[in-house]
Amino acid sequence: MIDPILSFLHTGGAAMWAIAGLSVATLSLILWKLWGLARMGAFAGARAERAVRLWQEGAREAAAEAVAGRVGLRARLVRAAIGALALGLPEAKAREETTRVARRLLVEARAGLRALELIAVIAPLLGLLGTVLGMIDAFQALQAAGSAADPADLAGGIWEALLTTAAGMAVAIPAAVSLSWFESVADSARADMEDLATRLFLAAEAG
């Protein structure tokens, strides 16, 4: 099982080895990001929504208890906003504190996305570089052979050179798709947090 893989990597040259390393990094980043988003509750918001409804109904203590100890992004934002309001801070200060917490939470939600974006950009470029280098070698061999050149040898050199382009695209595509999805998760969390915080402050003003 290992020998065919090593032979495939050797055929593609140094660029193929670099792309193989990127493929491992991409898979690791995707799995790490999925685990991180699940751990920080990026897909859950029922508790935060319940807390806001309780706050709007005037049940301030029950609202605070609903998000107490919760690790979800939305729940932590609601807990920070409720805490700022409960301290009796001026509205501007309370909003400023809530905004600060929201920014920190969004930074956590977007951690690792720059690395995925970089991989999505450089993987196909590495593949193209490997192809260009392979084509150079193939045509150098053709020139050295002169009139005795065998078209089959040239074709073999070309398809081997094209392997790196295919490999680079195979790494870049899942990296780009996962990056887009992770960004949509972070954007959704941001929109939800803005909505929850706005409803909390409006209820506080009305009360």
Buried (B, 14 or more C-beta within 10 A) or exposed (E): EEEEEEEEBEBBBEBBBBBBEBBEBBBEBBEEBBEBBEEBBBEBBEBBBBBBBBBBEEBBEBBBEBBEEBEBBBBBBBBBBBBBBBEEBEEEEBBEBBBEBBEEBBEBBBBBBEBBBBBBEBBBEBBBBBBBBBBEBBEEBBEEEEEEEEEEEBEEBBEBBBBBBBBBBBBBEBBBEBBEEBBEBBEBBBEBBEBBBBBBBEBBEEE
